[in-house]
Amino acid sequence: MADRPVVLGHVSGLFGVKGWIKVYSYTRPAVNLLEYEDWLIGRQDAWRPFRVLDAREQGKTLVARIAGDDDTPLADRDAAAALVDLQIAVARDQLPTPAPGEYYWFDLIGLDVFNREGAALGRVKAMMETGANDVLVLQGERERLVPFVVGEVIDEVDLDAGRIVADWDADF
């Protein structure tokens, strides 16, 4: 899992006729995606390397001019069209190390969550942003939403053991 590419956005459309693409970023702020020069574009295990030659904010969207692994920029709109709806990822080692007590959402997906008494609450299937705090979406005998507030609700996150301990009632 450590070498699995990390999806940070997707190709959302075309920009102009010279091979530029529109990019939708999952990062916050969105422009952070443009800090990475080497992208992988594709799906799951079928990734192709691309290098960002030029990128910028264009109104409310991001646009980029990219080159394939042969360093040749996408020639035109037709070449760029083949990438629309594909994911944009980066190698895990390109990401900065999170500060202590901070976690990347993708590292939390799949972890088993237990309460302080050891009762299984479920497995993290997704994360949700609410404005006040992030929320773990757990799948188990039923779906649970548990606030991801380290030190208040979340007692421990052990990525190596694949588990989270939360101060959460099993009946809630």
Residue, then its C-alpha position, 0 to 999 in steps of 0.5 A: m500500500a505504501d507504494r500505491p499512487v495517491v489520487l489527488g484529482h482527475v482530468s475534468g475536461l479540455f482547455g483550448v486546442k493545443g492539448w491543455i487539460k482542465v483539472y479538478s483537484y481534491t487537494r485543499p487548497a485546490v492549487n496544491l495539486l500544481e505543486y507536483e511536477d510528476w503526475l500519474i494519469g489513469r485508473q487503479d493499476a493502469w497508470r501512465p507517467f506525465r510531467v507538468l510543463d505549465a499549469r495555472e489557475q484559470g478562473k475557477t478551474l485549474v489548467a495544465r499542459i503536460a508531456g508524456d514519458d517521452d517528454t513530448p507535450l500533448a499535441d492537440r485537443d484530440a490527444a488531451a481528450a483521451l485523458v478526460d475522466l481519468q484520475i491524477a495521482v502522485a507517488r506516495d513519496q512525493l507527499p510531505t510527511p504529515a505532522p504528528g497527530e495529522y493523517y492523510w485521509f487515504d491512510l485512514i480508509g480501511l482501518d478498523v475502529f474500536n471503542r475504548e471497551g474493545a467493541a468493534l465499531g466498523r471499518v473506515k469506508a470513507m471520510m467526510e468533510t463537514g466544516a466543523n470537523d472531519v468525520l469517519v464513515l464506518q461500515g460494519e453491522r450498520e453505518r456509523l458516523v464518528p467525528f475525527v477529532v484527535g484527543e477528544v473523540i479519537d484516542e489512538v490511530d495506529l496505522d501499522a496495526g490498522r486500527i483506530v480507538a475512539d471514545w464512542d458508545a457502541d450503541f450510538 
